[in-house]
Amino acid sequence: MDGWNTGYELTGRSVMIPSYDHPLLWEGHASMVHEIQRQLPEGVKPDAIFCSVGGGGPAGGVMEGCEAVGWDNVPLVTVETHGSNCFYQSLSLNEGPFAGSTASRAPPEGTSVEDCKEHNVTLARLAKLNSRATSLGATSPSGAVVKKALDRNSGVKSICIPDELAMQTALCFAEEHKTLVELACAATLSPAYNLALFRKVVPESNETATVVFIVCGVKVSLAELEEYRGIVAPEVAAGMGWTVACNGENFTIRM
């Protein structure tokens, strides 16, 4: 079953452990929001919370955590890579944050459309995962989390970026913070390294913005970062642009 891992055999039976589609998982992820609230000055709310999304487990937890601490008006920004963007595609198939009618948002070739009757939402199912951000490798998201995103008071801003932009961000973060992060996490950080992208989701104001980037994961090595450098360095030197999508709008950015 997609999105589930076979558990250990206990007393003669097998159990199935969901990787992102279960309330217990969202409850665990929600604890991050409680920690963030305790660490911020009293009364301060983030102007946005950024997290990567595949099947939607952490995103579901962030939304539940925000509801629990009274942050339902805090924007949630979910970030995926092209080729692994089942959450973005699913949001686009429903009435909600994307501009225009759902009839004008045909899914990419090879993506099928499924009705999730349990949660009354339409889901996209990717036939193939074409991104190197393998931690985001769900072919279809949790219907419950998609429903949460569509019903949320402040909505969700959904971003898709190319692998190359995530690669460049991973290199920048390693140089600046001396820490390696995998592509799924680098995708989350990409708006922090590109002001044009950041301003698409956090409008400029006279106040200093307080934003949270949820970064996790360890599937990366020095050899991979060197490979990324070889891929993106010629593109950066040539001033090439990368196509980014945000709630149905496509635009080009440069590093």
KOLTI-577791 format. One record per atom (N, C-alpha, C, O): x, y, z. Coordinates in steps of 0.1 Angstrom, whole numbers, padded with zeros to 4 digits, always signed. Example, Ala and Ser with C-alpha at 12.3 -4.5 7.8 and 13.67 -1.06 7.14 Angstrom:
<baros>
+0132-0057+0078 +0123-0045+0078 +0132-0033+0078 +0142-0033+0085 +0128-0022+0071 +0137-0011+0071 +0129+0000+0079 +0134+0011+0080 
</baros>
This chain:
<baros>
+0009-0012+0000 +0000+0000+0000 +0009+0012+0000 +0018+0013+0008 +0006+0022-0009 +0015+0033-0010 +0015+0042+0003 +0005+0045+0008 +0028+0045+0007 +0029+0053+0019 +0029+0046+0032 +0029+0052+0042 +0030+0032+0031 +0030+0024+0043 +0042+0015+0043 +0047+0011+0033 +0048+0012+0055 +0059+0003+0056 +0055-0009+0065 +0048-0007+0074 +0060-0020+0061 +0056-0032+0068 +0064-0032+0081 +0076-0030+0082 +0056-0035+0092 +0062-0035+0105 +0068-0048+0109 +0068-0057+0101 +0072-0050+0122 +0076-0062+0127 +0065-0072+0129 +0053-0068+0131 +0068-0085+0128 +0058-0095+0131 +0056-0096+0146 +0066-0100+0153 +0044-0094+0151 +0042-0095+0165 +0031-0105+0168 +0020-0105+0162 +0034-0114+0177 +0025-0125+0181 +0018-0131+0169 +0006-0133+0169 +0026-0134+0159 +0021-0141+0147 +0013-0133+0137 +0007-0138+0128 +0013-0120+0138 +0007-0111+0129 +0015-0100+0125 +0024-0095+0132 +0013-0094+0113 +0021-0082+0108 +0013-0070+0111 +0000-0070+0110 +0019-0059+0114 +0013-0046+0116 +0018-0037+0105 +0029-0038+0100 +0010-0027+0101 +0014-0017+0091 +0016-0004+0098 +0007+0001+0106 +0027+0002+0095 +0030+0015+0101 +0030+0026+0091 +0038+0026+0081 +0021+0036+0092 +0020+0046+0082 +0032+0055+0083 +0037+0058+0094 +0036+0060+0072 +0048+0069+0072 +0044+0084+0072 +0052+0092+0076 +0031+0087+0069 +0027+0101+0070 +0012+0103+0072 +0007+0114+0074 +0004+0092+0071 -0010+0094+0070 -0017+0088+0083 -0024+0078+0082 -0014+0094+0095 -0021+0089+0107 -0021+0100+0117 -0011+0107+0119 -0031+0102+0125 -0032+0113+0135 -0021+0112+0145 -0017+0122+0150 -0016+0100+0149 -0006+0099+0159 +0007+0105+0154 +0014+0112+0161 +0010+0104+0141 +0022+0110+0135 +0020+0125+0135 +0030+0132+0138 +0008+0130+0132 +0006+0145+0132 +0008+0150+0146 +0013+0161+0148 +0003+0143+0156 +0004+0147+0170 +0019+0149+0173 +0023+0158+0180 +0027+0139+0169 +0041+0140+0172 +0048+0152+0165 +0056+0159+0171 +0045+0154+0152 +0050+0166+0145 +0045+0179+0151 +0053+0189+0151 +0033+0179+0156 +0027+0191+0162 +0035+0196+0174 +0035+0208+0177 +0042+0187+0181 +0050+0191+0193 +0061+0201+0189 +0065+0209+0198 +0065+0201+0176 +0075+0211+0172 +0070+0225+0174 +0077+0234+0178 +0057+0227+0171 +0051+0240+0172 +0050+0245+0186 +0053+0257+0189 +0047+0236+0195 +0047+0239+0210 +0062+0243+0214 +0063+0253+0222 +0072+0236+0209 +0086+0240+0212 +0089+0254+0207 +0095+0262+0213 +0085+0256+0194 +0087+0269+0188 +0081+0281+0196 +0087+0291+0198 +0069+0278+0201 +0062+0289+0208 +0069+0292+0221 +0070+0303+0225 +0074+0281+0228 +0082+0283+0240 +0095+0291+0238 +0099+0298+0247 +0101+0289+0226 +0114+0295+0224 +0113+0310+0219 +0122+0318+0220 +0101+0313+0213 +0099+0327+0209 +0096+0336+0221 +0090+0331+0231 +0098+0349+0220 +0094+0358+0231 +0079+0357+0232 +0071+0355+0223 +0074+0359+0245 +0060+0358+0248 +0052+0367+0239 +0055+0379+0237 +0041+0362+0233 +0032+0370+0224 +0037+0371+0210 +0029+0377+0202 +0049+0366+0206 +0054+0367+0193 +0049+0355+0185 +0051+0344+0189 +0043+0358+0173 +0040+0347+0164 +0049+0348+0152 +0053+0359+0148 +0052+0337+0145 +0059+0337+0133 +0051+0344+0122 +0039+0343+0122 +0058+0350+0113 +0051+0356+0101 +0049+0345+0090 +0041+0347+0081 +0056+0334+0092 +0054+0322+0083 +0062+0310+0089 +0072+0312+0095 +0057+0298+0086 +0064+0286+0089 +0066+0279+0076 +0057+0276+0069 +0079+0275+0073 +0082+0268+0061 +0085+0253+0064 +0092+0251+0074 +0080+0244+0056 +0084+0230+0058 +0083+0223+0044 +0075+0227+0036 +0091+0213+0042 +0090+0205+0030 +0078+0196+0032 +0074+0193+0043 +0073+0191+0020 +0062+0182+0021 +0063+0171+0010 +0067+0174-0002 +0060+0159+0014 +0059+0148+0004 +0045+0143+0005 +0036+0147-0002 +0043+0133+0014 +0030+0128+0017 +0022+0137+0026 +0009+0137+0026 +0029+0145+0034 +0022+0155+0042 +0022+0154+0057 +0015+0161+0064 +0030+0144+0062 +0030+0142+0076 +0034+0154+0085 +0026+0158+0093 +0046+0159+0083 +0050+0171+0090 +0041+0183+0088 +0038+0190+0098 +0036+0185+0076 +0027+0196+0073 +0014+0195+0081 +0009+0204+0087 +0009+0182+0082 -0003+0180+0090 -0001+0183+0104 -0009+0188+0111 +0011+0179+0109 +0014+0182+0123 +0016+0197+0126 +0011+0201+0137 +0022+0204+0117 +0024+0218+0119 +0010+0225+0119 +0008+0234+0128 +0001+0221+0111 -0013+0227+0111 -0020+0224+0124 -0027+0232+0129 -0019+0211+0129 -0025+0208+0141 -0018+0215+0153 -0025+0220+0162 -0005+0217+0153 +0002+0224+0163 -0002+0239+0163 -0004+0245+0174 -0003+0245+0152 -0007+0259+0151 -0021+0261+0156 -0024+0271+0163 -0030+0252+0153 -0044+0253+0159 -0044+0252+0174 -0051+0259+0180 -0035+0243+0179 -0035+0241+0194 -0030+0253+0201 -0034+0256+0213 -0020+0261+0195 -0014+0272+0202 -0020+0285+0198 -0015+0296+0202 -0030+0285+0190 -0037+0298+0186 -0030+0305+0175 -0030+0317+0173 -0023+0297+0166 -0015+0303+0155 -0022+0299+0142 -0016+0298+0131 -0035+0298+0142 -0042+0294+0129 -0041+0304+0118 -0043+0302+0106 -0037+0317+0122 -0035+0327+0112 -0021+0329+0108 -0018+0338+0100 -0012+0320+0112 +0002+0320+0108 +0003+0312+0094 -0001+0301+0094 +0008+0319+0084 +0009+0312+0071 +0018+0300+0071 +0029+0300+0077 +0014+0289+0065 +0022+0277+0063 +0027+0277+0049 +0018+0278+0040 +0040+0276+0047 +0045+0275+0033 +0051+0261+0031 +0061+0258+0038 +0045+0253+0022 +0050+0240+0020 +0059+0240+0007 +0055+0247-0003 +0070+0233+0007 +0080+0234-0004 +0082+0220-0009 +0085+0210-0001 +0081+0218-0022 +0084+0205-0028 +0093+0207-0040 +0096+0219-0044 +0098+0197-0046 +0106+0198-0058 +0097+0193-0070 +0089+0184-0069 +0100+0199-0082 +0093+0194-0094 +0097+0179-0095 +0108+0175-0093 +0087+0171-0099 +0089+0157-0101 +0086+0149-0088 +0086+0137-0089 +0083+0156-0077 +0079+0150-0065 +0069+0159-0058 +0070+0161-0046 +0060+0164-0065 +0051+0174-0060 +0036+0170-0060 +0027+0177-0065 +0034+0158-0054 +0020+0153-0054 +0011+0162-0045 -0001+0163-0048 +0016+0169-0035 +0008+0177-0026 +0004+0190-0034 -0007+0194-0034 +0014+0196-0041 +0011+0208-0049 +0000+0204-0059 -0009+0212-0061 +0002+0194-0066 -0007+0190-0077 -0021+0187-0071 -0031+0190-0077 -0022+0181-0059 -0034+0178-0053 -0042+0191-0049 -0054+0192-0051 -0035+0200-0043 -0041+0213-0040 -0047+0220-0052 -0057+0226-0051 -0039+0219-0063 -0044+0225-0075 -0057+0220-0081 -0064+0226-0088 -0060+0207-0077 -0072+0201-0083 -0084+0204-0075 -0095+0200-0078 -0083+0211-0064 -0094+0214-0055 -0096+0229-0054 -0087+0237-0057 -0109+0233-0051 -0111+0247-0049 -0104+0252-0036 -0105+0245-0026 -0096+0263-0037 -0089+0267-0025 -0079+0278-0029 -0083+0288-0034 -0066+0276-0026 -0056+0287-0026 -0052+0290-0040 -0046+0301-0042 -0054+0282-0050 -0049+0284-0064 -0058+0293-0072 -0071+0292-0070 -0053+0302-0080 -0061+0311-0088 -0067+0303-0099 -0062+0293-0104 -0078+0309-0104 -0085+0303-0116 -0094+0291-0112 -0094+0286-0100 -0100+0285-0122 -0109+0274-0119 -0102+0261-0120 -0091+0260-0126 -0107+0251-0113 -0100+0238-0113 -0100+0232-0127 -0091+0224-0130 -0110+0235-0135 -0110+0230-0149 -0098+0234-0157 -0094+0228-0166 -0092+0246-0153 -0080+0251-0161 -0067+0245-0155 -0056+0249-0161 -0068+0237-0145 -0055+0232-0139 -0053+0217-0142 -0053+0209-0132 -0052+0214-0154 -0050+0200-0157 -0037+0195-0152 -0027+0202-0153 -0036+0183-0146 -0024+0178-0140 -0014+0174-0152 -0018+0172-0163 -0001+0174-0149 +0009+0170-0159 +0006+0156-0165 -0001+0148-0159 +0011+0154-0176 +0010+0141-0183 +0016+0130-0174 +0027+0132-0168 +0009+0119-0173 +0013+0108-0164 +0008+0109-0150 +0011+0100-0142 +0001+0120-0146 -0004+0121-0133 -0019+0118-0133 -0026+0124-0141 -0023+0108-0125 -0037+0105-0125 -0045+0112-0114 -0038+0117-0105 -0058+0113-0115 -0066+0120-0105 -0075+0110-0098 -0082+0102-0105 -0076+0111-0085 -0084+0102-0077 -0093+0110-0068 -0089+0120-0062 -0105+0105-0066 -0114+0111-0056 -0112+0104-0042 -0114+0092-0041 -0109+0112-0032 -0108+0107-0019 -0122+0110-0012 -0124+0121-0007 -0130+0100-0012 -0144+0102-0007 -0144+0104+0008 -0153+0111+0013 -0135+0098+0015 -0134+0099+0030 -0133+0113+0034 -0139+0118+0044 -0125+0121+0027 -0122+0135+0031 -0128+0145+0020 -0126+0157+0022 -0135+0140+0010 -0141+0149+0000 -0131+0158-0006 -0134+0170-0008 -0120+0152-0011 -0110+0160-0018 -0106+0152-0030 -0108+0140-0031 -0100+0159-0040 -0094+0152-0051 -0079+0152-0050 -0072+0162-0046 -0073+0140-0053 -0058+0138-0051 -0052+0135-0064 -0057+0129-0073 -0039+0140-0065 -0031+0136-0077 -0022+0125-0073 -0017+0124-0062 -0021+0115-0082 -0012+0104-0080 -0001+0104-0091 -0004+0103-0103 +0011+0106-0087 +0022+0107-0097 +0026+0093-0102 +0027+0083-0094 +0027+0091-0115 +0030+0078-0120 +0045+0075-0118 +0049+0063-0117 +0053+0085-0117 +0068+0084-0116 +0073+0095-0108 +0069+0107-0109 +0083+0092-0099 +0090+0103-0092 +0103+0106-0099 +0112+0098-0101 +0104+0119-0103 +0116+0123-0111 +0125+0133-0104 +0134+0139-0110 +0124+0134-0090 +0132+0143-0083 +0143+0135-0075 +0140+0123-0071 +0154+0141-0073 +0164+0135-0065 +0162+0137-0050 +0169+0132-0041 +0152+0145-0046 +0148+0147-0032 +0140+0135-0028 +0128+0136-0026 +0146+0124-0026 +0139+0111-0024 +0131+0111-0011 +0122+0103-0010 +0135+0119-0001 +0127+0120+0011 +0113+0125+0009 +0104+0123+0017 +0111+0131-0002 +0097+0137-0006 +0090+0127-0015 +0080+0131-0021 +0095+0115-0016 +0090+0105-0026 +0077+0098-0024 +0077+0086-0024 +0067+0106-0021 +0053+0100-0021 +0046+0102-0034 +0047+0113-0040 +0040+0092-0039 +0033+0094-0052 +0019+0100-0050 +0014+0106-0060 +0014+0100-0038 +0001+0106-0035 +0001+0111-0021 +0006+0103-0012 -0005+0122-0017 -0004+0127-0004 -0016+0122+0005 -0025+0116+0000 -0015+0125+0017 -0026+0121+0027 -0038+0130+0023 -0038+0142+0023 -0050+0123+0021 -0062+0131+0018 -0066+0139+0030 -0071+0150+0028 -0063+0134+0042 -0067+0142+0054 -0059+0155+0055 -0064+0165+0059 -0046+0154+0052 -0037+0166+0053 -0041+0176+0042 -0041+0188+0044 -0044+0171+0030 -0049+0180+0019 -0061+0188+0024 -0063+0200+0021 -0071+0180+0030 -0083+0186+0035 -0080+0197+0046 -0086+0208+0045 -0070+0194+0055 -0066+0204+0065 -0061+0217+0058 -0065+0228+0062 -0053+0215+0048 -0047+0227+0041 -0058+0235+0034 -0058+0247+0035 -0068+0228+0028 -0078+0235+0021 -0088+0243+0031 -0093+0253+0027 -0090+0237+0042 -0099+0243+0052 -0093+0253+0062 -0099+0259+0069 -0079+0254+0061 -0072+0262+0071 -0076+0277+0069 -0077+0282+0058 -0078+0284+0081 -0082+0298+0080 -0072+0306+0072 -0077+0314+0064 -0059+0305+0074 -0050+0313+0067 -0044+0306+0055 -0035+0311+0048 -0049+0294+0052 -0046+0287+0040 -0031+0282+0040 -0025+0282+0051 -0027+0277+0029 -0013+0272+0027 -0008+0277+0014 -0015+0278+0004 +0005+0282+0015 +0011+0286+0003 +0021+0275-0002 +0029+0271+0006 +0018+0270-0014 +0025+0258-0019 +0035+0262-0029 +0032+0268-0039 +0048+0258-0028 +0059+0261-0037 +0065+0249-0042 +0066+0239-0035 +0068+0249-0055 +0076+0238-0062 +0088+0244-0068 +0088+0255-0075 +0100+0238-0066 +0112+0243-0071 +0119+0232-0078 +0117+0220-0075 +0129+0235-0087 +0137+0224-0093 +0147+0219-0084 +0151+0226-0075 +0152+0207-0087 +0162+0201-0079 +0175+0210-0078 +0181+0211-0068 +0178+0216-0090 +0190+0224-0090 +0190+0236-0080 +0200+0239-0075 +0178+0242-0078 +0177+0253-0068 +0179+0247-0054 +0186+0254-0046 +0174+0235-0052 +0176+0229-0038 +0191+0226-0037 +0197+0227-0026 +0197+0221-0048 +0212+0218-0047 +0220+0231-0044 +0229+0230-0035 +0217+0242-0051 +0224+0254-0048 +0222+0259-0034 +0231+0264-0028 +0210+0257-0029 +0207+0261-0015 +0215+0252-0005 +0221+0257+0005 +0216+0239-0008 +0224+0230+0001 +0238+0235+0001 +0245+0234+0012 +0244+0239-0010 +0257+0244-0011 +0259+0257-0003 +0269+0258+0005 +0250+0266-0004 +0250+0279+0003 +0249+0276+0018 +0257+0283+0026 +0240+0267+0022 +0239+0265+0036 +0251+0258+0042 +0255+0262+0053 +0257+0249+0035 +0269+0243+0040 +0281+0253+0041 +0288+0252+0051 +0282+0262+0032 +0292+0272+0032 +0290+0282+0044 +0299+0286+0051 +0277+0286+0046 +0274+0296+0056 +0273+0290+0070 +0278+0296+0080 +0267+0278+0072 +0265+0272+0085 +0274+0260+0088 +0273+0254+0099 +0282+0256+0079 +0291+0244+0080 +0283+0232+0084 +0287+0224+0092 +0271+0230+0078 +0262+0219+0081 +0256+0214+0068 +0252+0222+0059 +0256+0201+0066 +0251+0195+0054 +0236+0192+0056 +0232+0186+0067 +0228+0195+0046 +0214+0191+0047 +0210+0184+0033 +0216+0188+0023 +0201+0175+0034 +0197+0168+0022 +0188+0177+0014 +0184+0187+0018 +0185+0172+0001 +0178+0181-0008 +0164+0184-0003 +0159+0196-0005 +0157+0175+0004 +0144+0178+0009 +0144+0190+0018 +0135+0198+0018 +0154+0190+0027 +0156+0201+0036 +0161+0214+0030 +0156+0225+0033 +0170+0212+0020 +0174+0224+0012 +0163+0231+0005 +0163+0243+0003 +0153+0223+0000 +0142+0229-0006 +0135+0238+0003 +0131+0249-0001 +0133+0234+0016 +0126+0242+0026 +0134+0255+0027 +0128+0266+0029 +0147+0255+0027 +0155+0267+0030 +0157+0276+0018 +0161+0287+0019 +0153+0271+0006 +0155+0279-0006 +0150+0293-0006 +0156+0302-0011 +0138+0296+0000 +0133+0310+0000 +0142+0319+0009 +0142+0331+0007 +0149+0313+0018 +0158+0321+0027 +0170+0326+0019 +0177+0335+0023 +0173+0319+0008 +0185+0323+0000 +0181+0330-0013 +0189+0332-0022 +0168+0333-0015 +0164+0340-0027 +0153+0350-0023 +0142+0346-0020 +0156+0363-0023 +0147+0373-0018 +0134+0373-0026 +0123+0375-0021 +0135+0372-0040 +0124+0372-0048 +0114+0361-0045 +0102+0363-0045 +0119+0349-0042 +0110+0338-0038 +0104+0340-0024 +0093+0338-0022 +0113+0345-0015 +0108+0348-0002 +0096+0358-0002 +0087+0356+0006 +0098+0369-0010 +0087+0379-0010 +0074+0374-0017 +0064+0381-0015 +0075+0363-0024 +0063+0358-0029 +0053+0352-0018 +0041+0352-0020 +0059+0349-0007 +0051+0343+0004 +0051+0351+0017 +0043+0349+0025 +0061+0359+0018 +0062+0368+0030 +0063+0383+0025 +0074+0387+0022 +0052+0390+0024 +0053+0404+0019 +0062+0412+0027 +0063+0411+0039 +0068+0422+0021 +0076+0432+0028 +0068+0441+0037 +0057+0445+0033 +0074+0444+0048 +0067+0453+0058 +0078+0461+0065 +0090+0459+0063 +0073+0470+0073 +0083+0479+0081 +0088+0471+0093 +0098+0476+0099 +0082+0460+0096 +0087+0452+0108 +0096+0441+0104 +0095+0436+0092 +0105+0438+0112 +0114+0426+0110 +0106+0413+0110 +0099+0411+0120 +0107+0405+0100 +0099+0393+0099 +0105+0382+0108 +0117+0381+0109 +0096+0375+0114 +0100+0363+0122 +0095+0351+0115 +0083+0349+0114 +0104+0343+0110 +0100+0331+0102 +0107+0319+0107 +0118+0320+0113 +0100+0307+0105 +0105+0295+0110 +0107+0285+0098 +0098+0284+0090 +0119+0279+0097 +0122+0269+0087 +0124+0256+0095 +0133+0254+0103 +0116+0246+0092 +0117+0233+0098 +0125+0224+0089 +0122+0221+0078 +0137+0220+0094 +0147+0213+0086 +0151+0200+0093 +0154+0201+0105 +0150+0189+0086 +0154+0177+0092 +0160+0168+0081 +0160+0171+0070 +0165+0157+0085 +0170+0147+0075 +0185+0147+0074 +0192+0157+0076 +0190+0135+0071 +0205+0133+0071 +0210+0125+0059 +0221+0120+0058 +0201+0124+0048 +0205+0116+0037 +0213+0124+0027 +0209+0128+0016 +0225+0127+0031 +0234+0135+0023 +0249+0132+0027 +0252+0128+0038 +0258+0134+0017 +0272+0132+0019 +0280+0143+0013 +0275+0151+0005 +0293+0144+0016 +0302+0154+0010 +0303+0151-0005 +0303+0160-0013 +0303+0138-0009 +0304+0135-0023 +0292+0140-0031 +0294+0145-0042 +0280+0139-0024 +0268+0144-0031 +0269+0159-0033 +0265+0164-0043 +0274+0166-0023 +0274+0181-0024 +0284+0185-0035 +0282+0194-0042 +0295+0177-0036 +0305+0180-0047 +0298+0177-0061 +0301+0185-0070 +0290+0167-0061 +0283+0164-0074 +0273+0176-0077 +0272+0180-0088 +0266+0181-0066 +0257+0192-0068 +0264+0204-0074 +0259+0211-0083 +0276+0206-0068 +0284+0218-0073 +0287+0217-0088 +0286+0227-0095 +0290+0205-0092 +0293+0203-0106 +0281+0205-0115 +0282+0209-0127 +0269+0202-0110 +0257+0204-0118 +0253+0218-0119 +0249+0223-0130 +0253+0226-0107 +0247+0239-0107 +0257+0250-0110 +0253+0261-0115 +0270+0248-0108 +0280+0259-0110 +0279+0265-0124 +0279+0277-0126 +0279+0256-0135 +0278+0262-0148 +0265+0270-0151 +0265+0280-0158 +0254+0265-0145 +0241+0273-0146 +0242+0286-0139 +0237+0296-0144 +0247+0286-0127 +0248+0299-0120 +0258+0309-0127 +0254+0320-0128 +0269+0303-0132 +0278+0312-0139 +0272+0318-0152 +0276+0329-0156 +0264+0310-0158 +0257+0315-0171 +0245+0324-0168 +0239+0329-0177 +0242+0326-0155 +0230+0334-0152 +0217+0328-0156 +0207+0335-0158 +0217+0314-0157 +0204+0308-0160 +0194+0309-0150 +0197+0310-0138 +0181+0309-0154 +0170+0310-0144 +0164+0297-0142 +0164+0288-0150 +0157+0295-0130 +0150+0283-0127 +0136+0286-0125 +0132+0296-0119 +0127+0277-0130 +0113+0279-0129 +0107+0275-0116 +0109+0263-0112 +0100+0283-0109 +0094+0281-0096 +0079+0282-0098 +0074+0291-0105 +0071+0274-0091 +0057+0275-0091 +0052+0279-0077 +0057+0273-0067 +0043+0288-0075 +0037+0291-0062 +0022+0293-0064 +0018+0303-0070 +0014+0284-0058 +0000+0285-0058 -0006+0288-0072 -0015+0296-0074 +0000+0281-0082 -0005+0282-0096 +0002+0292-0104 -0001+0293-0116 +0011+0300-0099 +0018+0310-0106 +0032+0305-0109 +0039+0301-0100 +0036+0306-0122 +0050+0302-0125 +0058+0314-0128 +0054+0324-0134 +0070+0314-0123 +0079+0325-0125 +0094+0320-0125 +0097+0309-0120 +0103+0329-0130 +0117+0325-0130 +0125+0332-0120 +0124+0345-0119 +0134+0326-0113 +0143+0332-0104 +0158+0328-0107 +0160+0318-0114 +0167+0336-0102 +0181+0334-0104 +0188+0335-0091 +0184+0342-0082 +0199+0327-0090 +0207+0327-0077 +0218+0337-0080 +0227+0339-0071 
</baros>
